[in-house]
Amino acid sequence: MRLPRALPLFAAIASVASLAACSSSAPDKELQAKQADQQAAVSPTKKPTPQRRPYTISFGGDVHFEGILRPRLANPRTALGPIANVLRQADLTMVNLETAITTAGTPAPGKQFTFRAPASAFTALKSAGVDVVSMANNHGMDYMESGLADSLAAIKRSKFPVVGIGKDAAEAYKPYRKTVNGNRVAIIGATQVLDSEFIQAWTATADKGGLASAKDEAALLRAVRQARKNSDTVIVHLHWGTEMQKCPNEAQLSLAPKLVKAGADVIVGGHAHILLGSGYLGNAYVNYGMGNFVFYNSNPATTGRTGVLTLTINGRKVLKDRWTPATIQGGVPVPMTGSAKTQALTDWKALRSCTGLSARP
């Protein structure tokens, strides 16, 4: 009778079968986890790329705080008036700051108009929702080298983002960078307008402070190409155009396509004191003139017409443009309403007719 002696063997077989059944019914997640750990040991973990979503950026025109505007800096929080309600709505907002930031120094010799403002100008702009300004313009160094030193010191103290000016060319052409809704945005500032007698003195070089000059096209295009390498949206803010001329000049028409070819997605600027047309150059968006914005001198029919340009962007695509028309009253922009607003929108769109730009990409 050997059957009893065989029982342990049957029990062992049953036990093994039971274990195998349990093992086969166990989830595959444990094995997958082990394989993932082994894979991670071979390949370093990569951070997930944030998903891009459209963002908005608003632009205003030329800003200074001379004349009737200077007293407004006594209360920086309300210095820009009602237009601040429009500026604050965008994810990013930018204007051209057309003044030296200094309270001392000697005006540029022989210059008819020179602008300067205290550092509280930065406080006023920030309070109104402005995120970054360009100082690359024909008034950014109105108080020459000492004014430049004061401006750079004020920028450093305030930590307010400024482009187009610096202690050397590298700093002057350096873009302002910010990630908005997953979009890596780079903004470069430069001026195509400089008085001939000040071009050399005001232009930043490798070993001298000053402004980023669009007259040195090679330097500007190089900065754009460099920004293109690691940005989703490249924006170039320019001081350009001819005063009181409502159509773009030859220099503007020549530079814009070069900037687009170098990688610019948006080109926005001003100087002419009046509004010029906007639209698409291929897939890029170009504005040839934002006009005055916060400015002491304005004619209701011409230089007093202003507004806010708001672009909706996703990566390199400008999805939509929106114009909020305003009129300058007491030096500050006041948004228009009713039938006047409707007419102003029609007039603004009509400015495109002499630009060669399209209403759509």
Secondary structure, 3 states (H helix, E strand, C coil): CCHHHHHHHHHHHHHHHHHHHHHHHCCCHHHHHHHHHHHHHHCCCCCCCCCCCCEEEEEEEEECCCHHHHHHHHCHHHCCHHHHHHHCCCCEEEEEECCEECCCCCCCCCCCCCCEECCHHHHHHHHCCCCEEECCCCCCCCCHHHHHHHHHHHHHHHCCCEECEECCHHHHCCCEEEEECCEEEEEEEEECCCCHHHHHHHECECCECEECECCCHHHHHHHHHHHHHCCCEEEEEEECCCCCCCCCCHHHHHHHHHHHHHCCCEEEEECCCCECCEEEECCEEEECCECEEECCCCCCCCCCEEEEEEEEEECCEEEEEEEEEEEEECCEEEECCHHHHHHHHHHHHHHHHHCCCECCC
